Amino acid sequence: MNKNHHSEAIILIRQHYNEAILNRNVAGICSFFTDDYHVITARGDQYHGLDLQHDRWQAAFQADPIMIYRRRTRELRLSALLGGAEELGNWVGKYSADQKVVIVSGVYSAKWQKQADGLWLIQSEVFTLLKSRTYER
C-alpha cells in the first residue's frame, strides 16, 4: 500500500469515527482506538485506556441528549519508518449545560498507529478549545 492509500484509509476511518459519534455508537467510537488510547480534552483533562473511553462516552451520551462532536482532517503526515501518522484538524461540538446550548470549536492533533493486521487506529488525541458560544434553549 502506498502513501496515498494509507492517507485515504485514515481519512475514511475518521469519517466512520464521526458517523459513530453522530449515531451515539459507543462501541463503534471505541473501535477506532488502540488499547492504550490517551486523550487530553479541550478542558485539559487526561484519560488513558480503552475501557475508560467506553465508560466516558456512554456516560456523556446518557447525560446529554444533544451532545455531538465532529472532527475534520486538515493535514495528515505519515511516517513510513514506524507505521505512524500525525493528523491535524479542526473540531466542533454541541452540548447542553445549565439549560443552555453550548457550541464549541477548536483544533486537534491525533497520533495514528498502524496495527500488525494493517488497520490504522488512534493512539492519542489532544483537543484545544478556541471558541465557545452559549445560547438559551
Sequence and secondary structure as in RCSB ss.txt:
>XXXX:A:sequence
MNKNHHSEAIILIRQHYNEAILNRNVAGICSFFTDDYHVITARGDQYHGLDLQHDRWQAAFQADPIMIYRRRTRE
LRLSALLGGAEELGNWVGKYSADQKVVIVSGVYSAKWQKQADGLWLIQSEVFTLLKSRTYER
>XXXX:A:secstr
  HHHHHHHHHHHHHHHHHHHHTT HHHHHTTEEEEEEEE TTS EEESHHHHHHHHHHHHHH TT EEEEEEEE
EEEETTTTEEEEEEEEEEEEEETTEEEEEEEEEEEEEEE TTS EEEEEEEEEEEEEEEEE 
